[in-house]
Amino acid sequence: MNFVGNYLLPMSLFFIMFSMGLSLTFGDFRRVFTHRRGLVLGVLSMMLMAPLVGVGIAWFVAPTAALAVGFILLATCPGGMVSNLMTDISKGDLALSLSMTIVVSFVYIFIIPFYAYFALQFFMGEAMQIEVPLWDFIWRIFRLTLIPVMLGLLVRHYYPGFAIAVRTYVKAIAMGALLVAFVMILINTIPTLRENFWTLFWMTLGMNLAVVTVAFFVAKAGRLNAPQTSAICNEHLIRQEGTAIYIAVAIVGSAEMSLPMIMNTPVALAVCIIVVMLMRKYIVEHARQEKLAANAAS
């Protein structure tokens, strides 16, 4: 686990964030403001409502303090790039999905140190001695999130051809390293996983069903159209768990704390596939009704 925490996870997180930067341009940040209402509603839901769901589940259901913190870390994760693919498959608003991924990912970099630090203090302050000062905690996260993203963004800006050529390989290296880390963590935590498997399963399933329901009603309350609703729902399901796992294993030193993120990966994907199928039908039906209304008006 020392190898995982000191080398494998930091390397995978650095390359994940660097590849994200390689995929971005400064123009992407200007375009996010063309979807203001959907973007604001989606970001607020991701930053406020989803963490509240995670805190509620952690408070009432989590069997250990480490798993409680793990669920809060999971609930605060931003949407992953796969959410953009799922939105596209569901015929959702891809531009809004991309905008949410960019904005929430950048906001997350700045707020996750505070979420994580105070969750640790609240749930585990009496159970463990947290020796990492707040600002050192923040710096250890920033150096593997904000810095590689900015480096990737600058490479994309000044050497766009090179960035486009290498980003697929960089992402493959990152995901390969993260997958190996997943397997090593699972092997190390088999007794805990076996003891809490069904509790973790139902907690992650419950969290995903709760957050996608919240996202749907937030979108409806905000009078967003069907493609925008699909984008926001998918963004709430597919998450970037790499930073949360790094915090749990490399900074805190708790493999057990990473189990909610590892369990969530297949559970969230299964839920998202079902949501995508439902959203495709919802969007097609919504478009049909709009066309009928337009024909009747004319």
C-alpha atoms as a printed R data frame, in Angstrom:
    type eleno elety resid chain resno       x      y       z
1   ATOM     1    CA   MET     A     1   0.000  0.000   0.000
2   ATOM     2    CA   ASN     A     2   2.982  2.330   0.458
3   ATOM     3    CA   PHE     A     3   3.739  1.879  -3.250
4   ATOM     4    CA   VAL     A     4   0.112  2.613  -4.144
5   ATOM     5    CA   GLY     A     5  -0.126  5.699  -1.934
6   ATOM     6    CA   ASN     A     6   3.316  7.162  -2.600
7   ATOM     7    CA   TYR     A     7   3.764  6.410  -6.283
8   ATOM     8    CA   LEU     A     8   0.916  4.740  -8.193
9   ATOM     9    CA   LEU     A     9  -2.002  6.963  -7.154
10  ATOM    10    CA   PRO     A    10  -0.071 10.259  -7.384
11  ATOM    11    CA   MET     A    11   1.182  9.290 -10.852
12  ATOM    12    CA   SER     A    12  -2.275  8.270 -12.093
13  ATOM    13    CA   LEU     A    13  -3.911 11.417 -10.686
14  ATOM    14    CA   PHE     A    14  -1.226 13.671 -12.197
15  ATOM    15    CA   PHE     A    15  -1.715 12.143 -15.650
16  ATOM    16    CA   ILE     A    16  -5.525 12.182 -15.346
17  ATOM    17    CA   MET     A    17  -5.461 15.908 -14.588
18  ATOM    18    CA   PHE     A    18  -2.780 16.578 -17.219
19  ATOM    19    CA   SER     A    19  -4.876 14.775 -19.859
20  ATOM    20    CA   MET     A    20  -7.883 16.859 -18.812
21  ATOM    21    CA   GLY     A    21  -5.833 19.995 -19.416
22  ATOM    22    CA   LEU     A    22  -4.731 18.667 -22.829
23  ATOM    23    CA   SER     A    23  -8.415 18.309 -23.757
24  ATOM    24    CA   LEU     A    24  -9.274 21.920 -22.889
25  ATOM    25    CA   THR     A    25  -8.787 25.269 -24.591
26  ATOM    26    CA   PHE     A    26  -9.250 28.775 -23.240
27  ATOM    27    CA   GLY     A    27 -12.199 29.053 -25.619
28  ATOM    28    CA   ASP     A    28 -13.957 26.278 -23.685
29  ATOM    29    CA   PHE     A    29 -14.137 28.570 -20.651
30  ATOM    30    CA   ARG     A    30 -15.731 31.331 -22.717
31  ATOM    31    CA   ARG     A    31 -18.321 28.972 -24.201
32  ATOM    32    CA   VAL     A    32 -19.575 27.713 -20.837
33  ATOM    33    CA   PHE     A    33 -21.415 30.989 -20.335
34  ATOM    34    CA   THR     A    34 -23.668 30.313 -23.332
35  ATOM    35    CA   HIS     A    35 -25.630 27.826 -21.187
36  ATOM    36    CA   ARG     A    36 -25.999 30.008 -18.124
37  ATOM    37    CA   ARG     A    37 -29.242 28.819 -16.539
38  ATOM    38    CA   GLY     A    38 -28.630 25.105 -17.050
39  ATOM    39    CA   LEU     A    39 -25.013 25.504 -16.020
40  ATOM    40    CA   VAL     A    40 -25.816 27.399 -12.815
41  ATOM    41    CA   LEU     A    41 -28.514 24.921 -11.799
42  ATOM    42    CA   GLY     A    42 -26.334 21.928 -12.594
43  ATOM    43    CA   VAL     A    43 -23.264 23.269 -10.787
44  ATOM    44    CA   LEU     A    44 -25.257 24.264  -7.691
45  ATOM    45    CA   SER     A    45 -26.867 20.844  -7.557
46  ATOM    46    CA   MET     A    46 -23.484 19.098  -7.909
47  ATOM    47    CA   MET     A    47 -21.794 21.327  -5.339
48  ATOM    48    CA   LEU     A    48 -24.599 21.552  -2.750
49  ATOM    49    CA   MET     A    49 -27.337 18.947  -3.169
50  ATOM    50    CA   ALA     A    50 -25.165 15.911  -3.991
51  ATOM    51    CA   PRO     A    51 -22.850 16.472  -0.980
52  ATOM    52    CA   LEU     A    52 -25.906 16.809   1.279
53  ATOM    53    CA   VAL     A    53 -27.130 13.420   0.043
54  ATOM    54    CA   GLY     A    54 -23.694 11.951   0.753
55  ATOM    55    CA   VAL     A    55 -23.575 13.454   4.240
56  ATOM    56    CA   GLY     A    56 -27.041 12.101   5.009
57  ATOM    57    CA   ILE     A    57 -26.125  8.576   3.917
58  ATOM    58    CA   ALA     A    58 -22.792  8.751   5.731
59  ATOM    59    CA   TRP     A    59 -24.411 10.016   8.937
60  ATOM    60    CA   PHE     A    60 -27.247  7.493   9.127
61  ATOM    61    CA   VAL     A    61 -25.965  4.366   7.370
62  ATOM    62    CA   ALA     A    62 -22.159  4.162   7.143
63  ATOM    63    CA   PRO     A    63 -20.920  1.350   9.432
64  ATOM    64    CA   THR     A    64 -17.522  2.962  10.134
65  ATOM    65    CA   ALA     A    65 -16.102  6.480  10.340
66  ATOM    66    CA   ALA     A    66 -13.701  5.757   7.461
67  ATOM    67    CA   LEU     A    67 -16.553  4.665   5.170
68  ATOM    68    CA   ALA     A    68 -18.557  7.743   6.216
69  ATOM    69    CA   VAL     A    69 -15.727 10.046   5.098
70  ATOM    70    CA   GLY     A    70 -15.357  7.963   1.931
71  ATOM    71    CA   PHE     A    71 -18.999  8.572   1.036
72  ATOM    72    CA   ILE     A    72 -18.634 12.311   1.523
73  ATOM    73    CA   LEU     A    73 -15.557 12.279  -0.719
74  ATOM    74    CA   LEU     A    74 -17.551 10.306  -3.300
75  ATOM    75    CA   ALA     A    75 -20.554 12.629  -3.145
76  ATOM    76    CA   THR     A    76 -18.364 15.681  -3.788
77  ATOM    77    CA   CYS     A    77 -16.589 14.210  -6.856
78  ATOM    78    CA   PRO     A    78 -17.209 16.115 -10.114
79  ATOM    79    CA   GLY     A    79 -18.646 14.477 -13.198
80  ATOM    80    CA   GLY     A    80 -16.258 12.430 -15.317
81  ATOM    81    CA   MET     A    81 -15.571 12.622 -19.035
82  ATOM    82    CA   VAL     A    82 -17.626  9.443 -19.592
83  ATOM    83    CA   SER     A    83 -20.686 11.478 -18.555
84  ATOM    84    CA   ASN     A    84 -20.221 13.482 -21.775
85  ATOM    85    CA   LEU     A    85 -20.341 10.249 -23.792
86  ATOM    86    CA   MET     A    86 -23.459  9.098 -21.920
87  ATOM    87    CA   THR     A    87 -25.130 12.449 -22.561
88  ATOM    88    CA   ASP     A    88 -24.360 12.187 -26.263
89  ATOM    89    CA   ILE     A    89 -25.790  8.640 -26.426
90  ATOM    90    CA   SER     A    90 -28.973  9.806 -24.669
91  ATOM    91    CA   LYS     A    91 -29.373 12.664 -27.231
92  ATOM    92    CA   GLY     A    92 -28.819 15.157 -24.414
93  ATOM    93    CA   ASP     A    93 -27.221 18.601 -24.491
94  ATOM    94    CA   LEU     A    94 -23.549 17.710 -25.019
95  ATOM    95    CA   ALA     A    95 -22.363 21.316 -24.839
96  ATOM    96    CA   LEU     A    96 -23.981 21.740 -21.416
97  ATOM    97    CA   SER     A    97 -22.496 18.431 -20.247
98  ATOM    98    CA   LEU     A    98 -18.994 19.525 -21.313
99  ATOM    99    CA   SER     A    99 -19.480 22.909 -19.662
100 ATOM   100    CA   MET     A   100 -20.558 21.311 -16.388
101 ATOM   101    CA   THR     A   101 -17.583 18.928 -16.435
102 ATOM   102    CA   ILE     A   102 -15.173 21.841 -16.930
103 ATOM   103    CA   VAL     A   103 -16.700 24.181 -14.339
104 ATOM   104    CA   VAL     A   104 -17.389 21.608 -11.609
105 ATOM   105    CA   SER     A   105 -13.939 20.053 -12.049
106 ATOM   106    CA   PHE     A   106 -12.238 23.416 -11.548
107 ATOM   107    CA   VAL     A   107 -14.444 24.433  -8.632
108 ATOM   108    CA   TYR     A   108 -13.870 20.990  -7.097
109 ATOM   109    CA   ILE     A   109 -10.093 21.464  -7.128
110 ATOM   110    CA   PHE     A   110 -10.472 24.482  -4.873
111 ATOM   111    CA   ILE     A   111 -13.123 23.190  -2.465
112 ATOM   112    CA   ILE     A   112 -12.318 19.480  -2.061
113 ATOM   113    CA   PRO     A   113  -9.461 20.125   0.393
114 ATOM   114    CA   PHE     A   114 -11.926 21.848   2.737
115 ATOM   115    CA   TYR     A   115 -14.679 19.233   2.284
116 ATOM   116    CA   ALA     A   116 -12.200 16.428   2.927
117 ATOM   117    CA   TYR     A   117 -10.367 18.028   5.834
118 ATOM   118    CA   PHE     A   118 -13.473 18.955   7.794
119 ATOM   119    CA   ALA     A   119 -15.179 15.616   7.049
120 ATOM   120    CA   LEU     A   120 -12.103 13.926   8.541
121 ATOM   121    CA   GLN     A   121 -12.201 16.180  11.576
122 ATOM   122    CA   PHE     A   122 -15.923 15.624  12.119
123 ATOM   123    CA   PHE     A   123 -16.130 11.840  11.609
124 ATOM   124    CA   MET     A   124 -12.640 10.735  12.602
125 ATOM   125    CA   GLY     A   125 -11.264 13.430  14.883
126 ATOM   126    CA   GLU     A   126 -11.608 11.207  17.922
127 ATOM   127    CA   ALA     A   127 -10.765  7.969  16.132
128 ATOM   128    CA   MET     A   128  -7.436  9.054  14.604
129 ATOM   129    CA   GLN     A   129  -4.866 11.758  14.920
130 ATOM   130    CA   ILE     A   130  -4.879 13.860  11.764
131 ATOM   131    CA   GLU     A   131  -1.368 15.216  11.584
132 ATOM   132    CA   VAL     A   132  -1.568 17.013   8.232
133 ATOM   133    CA   PRO     A   133  -2.170 20.773   8.738
134 ATOM   134    CA   LEU     A   134  -4.953 22.301   6.637
135 ATOM   135    CA   TRP     A   135  -2.723 24.313   4.287
136 ATOM   136    CA   ASP     A   136  -0.332 21.419   3.751
137 ATOM   137    CA   PHE     A   137  -3.392 19.247   3.061
138 ATOM   138    CA   ILE     A   138  -4.545 21.789   0.441
139 ATOM   139    CA   TRP     A   139  -1.107 21.989  -1.177
140 ATOM   140    CA   ARG     A   140  -0.782 18.195  -1.459
141 ATOM   141    CA   ILE     A   141  -4.056 18.134  -3.397
142 ATOM   142    CA   PHE     A   142  -3.349 21.231  -5.518
143 ATOM   143    CA   ARG     A   143   0.017 19.968  -6.730
144 ATOM   144    CA   LEU     A   144  -1.639 16.898  -8.258
145 ATOM   145    CA   THR     A   145  -4.814 18.594  -9.520
146 ATOM   146    CA   LEU     A   146  -4.577 22.296 -10.351
147 ATOM   147    CA   ILE     A   147  -0.918 22.318 -11.452
148 ATOM   148    CA   PRO     A   148  -1.114 19.428 -13.976
149 ATOM   149    CA   VAL     A   149  -4.417 20.759 -15.369
150 ATOM   150    CA   MET     A   150  -2.830 24.171 -15.955
151 ATOM   151    CA   LEU     A   151   0.264 22.543 -17.487
152 ATOM   152    CA   GLY     A   152  -1.937 20.538 -19.854
153 ATOM   153    CA   LEU     A   153  -3.967 23.634 -20.742
154 ATOM   154    CA   LEU     A   154  -0.781 25.582 -21.571
155 ATOM   155    CA   VAL     A   155   0.591 22.717 -23.669
156 ATOM   156    CA   ARG     A   156  -2.734 22.600 -25.578
157 ATOM   157    CA   HIS     A   157  -2.619 26.377 -26.089
158 ATOM   158    CA   TYR     A   158   0.969 26.632 -27.340
159 ATOM   159    CA   TYR     A   159   1.404 23.179 -28.940
160 ATOM   160    CA   PRO     A   160  -2.116 22.097 -30.008
161 ATOM   161    CA   GLY     A   161  -0.938 19.467 -32.486
162 ATOM   162    CA   PHE     A   162   1.280 17.783 -29.924
163 ATOM   163    CA   ALA     A   163  -1.468 17.935 -27.259
164 ATOM   164    CA   ILE     A   164  -4.041 16.309 -29.530
165 ATOM   165    CA   ALA     A   165  -1.551 13.623 -30.584
166 ATOM   166    CA   VAL     A   166  -0.508 12.569 -27.061
167 ATOM   167    CA   ARG     A   167  -3.654 13.074 -24.940
168 ATOM   168    CA   THR     A   168  -5.065  9.624 -25.748
169 ATOM   169    CA   TYR     A   169  -1.825  7.957 -24.660
170 ATOM   170    CA   VAL     A   170  -1.570 10.087 -21.513
171 ATOM   171    CA   LYS     A   171  -5.136  9.172 -20.550
172 ATOM   172    CA   ALA     A   172  -4.438  5.486 -21.230
173 ATOM   173    CA   ILE     A   173  -1.382  5.568 -18.939
174 ATOM   174    CA   ALA     A   174  -3.415  7.315 -16.234
175 ATOM   175    CA   MET     A   175  -6.346  4.916 -16.400
176 ATOM   176    CA   GLY     A   176  -4.034  1.900 -16.487
177 ATOM   177    CA   ALA     A   177  -2.223  3.067 -13.355
178 ATOM   178    CA   LEU     A   178  -5.539  3.806 -11.631
179 ATOM   179    CA   LEU     A   179  -6.889  0.358 -12.521
180 ATOM   180    CA   VAL     A   180  -3.795 -1.319 -11.052
181 ATOM   181    CA   ALA     A   181  -4.230  0.813  -7.911
182 ATOM   182    CA   PHE     A   182  -7.906 -0.268  -7.708
183 ATOM   183    CA   VAL     A   183  -6.916 -3.938  -7.832
184 ATOM   184    CA   MET     A   184  -4.158 -3.547  -5.224
185 ATOM   185    CA   ILE     A   185  -6.502 -1.661  -2.876
186 ATOM   186    CA   LEU     A   186  -9.185 -4.336  -3.295
187 ATOM   187    CA   ILE     A   187  -6.711 -7.106  -2.499
188 ATOM   188    CA   ASN     A   188  -5.569 -5.226   0.602
189 ATOM   189    CA   THR     A   189  -9.122 -4.601   1.833
190 ATOM   190    CA   ILE     A   190 -10.800 -7.949   1.057
191 ATOM   191    CA   PRO     A   191 -11.776 -8.620   4.721
192 ATOM   192    CA   THR     A   192 -13.393 -5.167   5.094
193 ATOM   193    CA   LEU     A   193 -15.044 -5.407   1.683
194 ATOM   194    CA   ARG     A   194 -16.409 -8.880   2.426
195 ATOM   195    CA   GLU     A   195 -17.810 -7.717   5.758
196 ATOM   196    CA   ASN     A   196 -19.430 -4.561   4.352
197 ATOM   197    CA   PHE     A   197 -20.109 -5.536   0.719
198 ATOM   198    CA   TRP     A   198 -23.898 -5.365   0.754
199 ATOM   199    CA   THR     A   199 -23.951 -2.284   2.956
200 ATOM   200    CA   LEU     A   200 -21.608 -0.532   0.505
201 ATOM   201    CA   PHE     A   201 -23.630 -1.751  -2.461
202 ATOM   202    CA   TRP     A   202 -26.945 -0.462  -1.133
203 ATOM   203    CA   MET     A   203 -25.359  2.806   0.035
204 ATOM   204    CA   THR     A   204 -23.825  3.535  -3.381
205 ATOM   205    CA   LEU     A   205 -26.975  2.454  -5.204
206 ATOM   206    CA   GLY     A   206 -29.115  4.595  -2.879
207 ATOM   207    CA   MET     A   207 -26.825  7.587  -3.315
208 ATOM   208    CA   ASN     A   208 -26.914  7.357  -7.113
209 ATOM   209    CA   LEU     A   209 -30.693  6.971  -7.233
210 ATOM   210    CA   ALA     A   210 -31.096  9.883  -4.812
211 ATOM   211    CA   VAL     A   211 -28.756 12.286  -6.634
212 ATOM   212    CA   VAL     A   212 -30.187 11.527 -10.086
213 ATOM   213    CA   THR     A   213 -33.710 12.089  -8.698
214 ATOM   214    CA   VAL     A   214 -32.615 15.398  -7.167
215 ATOM   215    CA   ALA     A   215 -30.939 16.385 -10.448
216 ATOM   216    CA   PHE     A   216 -34.087 15.582 -12.443
217 ATOM   217    CA   PHE     A   217 -36.355 17.666 -10.215
218 ATOM   218    CA   VAL     A   218 -33.850 20.531 -10.048
219 ATOM   219    CA   ALA     A   219 -33.873 20.600 -13.853
220 ATOM   220    CA   LYS     A   220 -37.670 20.449 -13.984
221 ATOM   221    CA   ALA     A   221 -38.012 23.193 -11.367
222 ATOM   222    CA   GLY     A   222 -35.609 25.313 -13.423
223 ATOM   223    CA   ARG     A   223 -37.754 24.723 -16.541
224 ATOM   224    CA   LEU     A   224 -34.871 23.199 -18.474
225 ATOM   225    CA   ASN     A   225 -35.639 21.269 -21.637
226 ATOM   226    CA   ALA     A   226 -35.292 17.496 -21.992
227 ATOM   227    CA   PRO     A   227 -31.740 17.457 -23.487
228 ATOM   228    CA   GLN     A   228 -30.498 19.773 -20.711
229 ATOM   229    CA   THR     A   229 -32.166 17.577 -18.101
230 ATOM   230    CA   SER     A   230 -30.388 14.530 -19.510
231 ATOM   231    CA   ALA     A   231 -27.020 16.300 -19.380
232 ATOM   232    CA   ILE     A   232 -27.454 17.250 -15.719
233 ATOM   233    CA   CYS     A   233 -28.664 13.782 -14.690
234 ATOM   234    CA   ASN     A   234 -25.728 12.020 -16.369
235 ATOM   235    CA   GLU     A   235 -23.264 14.456 -14.822
236 ATOM   236    CA   HIS     A   236 -24.531 13.495 -11.357
237 ATOM   237    CA   LEU     A   237 -23.908  9.786 -11.972
238 ATOM   238    CA   ILE     A   238 -20.533  9.359 -13.690
239 ATOM   239    CA   ARG     A   239 -17.827 10.761 -11.414
240 ATOM   240    CA   GLN     A   240 -14.077 11.364 -11.305
241 ATOM   241    CA   GLU     A   241 -13.087  9.297  -8.278
242 ATOM   242    CA   GLY     A   242  -9.306  9.526  -8.705
243 ATOM   243    CA   THR     A   243  -8.748 12.565  -6.476
244 ATOM   244    CA   ALA     A   244 -10.983 11.155  -3.730
245 ATOM   245    CA   ILE     A   245  -9.094  7.846  -3.761
246 ATOM   246    CA   TYR     A   246  -5.781  9.731  -3.627
247 ATOM   247    CA   ILE     A   247  -6.954 11.676  -0.566
248 ATOM   248    CA   ALA     A   248  -8.125  8.497   1.164
249 ATOM   249    CA   VAL     A   249  -5.104  6.306   0.449
250 ATOM   250    CA   ALA     A   250  -2.119  8.628  -0.090
251 ATOM   251    CA   ILE     A   251  -2.877 11.490   2.316
252 ATOM   252    CA   VAL     A   252  -5.002  9.905   5.042
253 ATOM   253    CA   GLY     A   253  -3.537  6.418   4.659
254 ATOM   254    CA   SER     A   254  -6.894  4.586   4.754
255 ATOM   255    CA   ALA     A   255  -7.556  2.005   2.034
256 ATOM   256    CA   GLU     A   256 -10.930  1.331   3.679
257 ATOM   257    CA   MET     A   257 -11.948  4.939   3.014
258 ATOM   258    CA   SER     A   258 -11.533  4.394  -0.740
259 ATOM   259    CA   LEU     A   259 -13.997  1.479  -0.896
260 ATOM   260    CA   PRO     A   260 -17.102  3.656  -1.567
261 ATOM   261    CA   MET     A   261 -15.377  5.126  -4.641
262 ATOM   262    CA   ILE     A   262 -14.334  1.694  -5.913
263 ATOM   263    CA   MET     A   263 -17.800  0.200  -5.314
264 ATOM   264    CA   ASN     A   264 -19.425  3.207  -6.981
265 ATOM   265    CA   THR     A   265 -17.682  2.735 -10.336
266 ATOM   266    CA   PRO     A   266 -19.710 -0.311 -11.542
267 ATOM   267    CA   VAL     A   267 -22.870  0.649  -9.633
268 ATOM   268    CA   ALA     A   268 -23.015  4.187 -11.072
269 ATOM   269    CA   LEU     A   269 -22.295  2.912 -14.578
270 ATOM   270    CA   ALA     A   270 -25.178  0.419 -14.379
271 ATOM   271    CA   VAL     A   271 -27.568  3.102 -13.086
272 ATOM   272    CA   CYS     A   272 -26.369  5.546 -15.755
273 ATOM   273    CA   ILE     A   273 -27.008  3.048 -18.575
274 ATOM   274    CA   ILE     A   274 -30.603  2.675 -17.371
275 ATOM   275    CA   VAL     A   275 -30.978  6.469 -17.077
276 ATOM   276    CA   VAL     A   276 -29.582  6.927 -20.606
277 ATOM   277    CA   MET     A   277 -32.205  4.546 -22.031
278 ATOM   278    CA   LEU     A   278 -34.998  6.317 -20.142
279 ATOM   279    CA   MET     A   279 -33.704  9.749 -21.149
280 ATOM   280    CA   ARG     A   280 -33.591  8.809 -24.840
281 ATOM   281    CA   LYS     A   281 -37.297  7.938 -24.668
282 ATOM   282    CA   TYR     A   282 -38.014 11.085 -22.631
283 ATOM   283    CA   ILE     A   283 -36.214 13.334 -25.120
284 ATOM   284    CA   VAL     A   284 -37.875 11.736 -28.161
285 ATOM   285    CA   GLU     A   285 -41.323 12.034 -26.549
286 ATOM   286    CA   HIS     A   286 -40.622 15.624 -25.504
287 ATOM   287    CA   ALA     A   287 -39.580 16.513 -29.058
288 ATOM   288    CA   ARG     A   288 -42.711 14.839 -30.446
289 ATOM   289    CA   GLN     A   289 -44.963 16.812 -28.111
290 ATOM   290    CA   GLU     A   290 -43.196 20.066 -29.001
291 ATOM   291    CA   LYS     A   291 -43.656 19.324 -32.712
292 ATOM   292    CA   LEU     A   292 -47.370 18.578 -32.213
293 ATOM   293    CA   ALA     A   293 -47.803 21.805 -30.244
294 ATOM   294    CA   ALA     A   294 -46.038 23.790 -32.957
295 ATOM   295    CA   ASN     A   295 -48.216 22.233 -35.677
296 ATOM   296    CA   ALA     A   296 -51.368 22.955 -33.689
297 ATOM   297    CA   ALA     A   297 -50.317 26.575 -33.161
298 ATOM   298    CA   SER     A   298 -49.693 27.055 -36.876
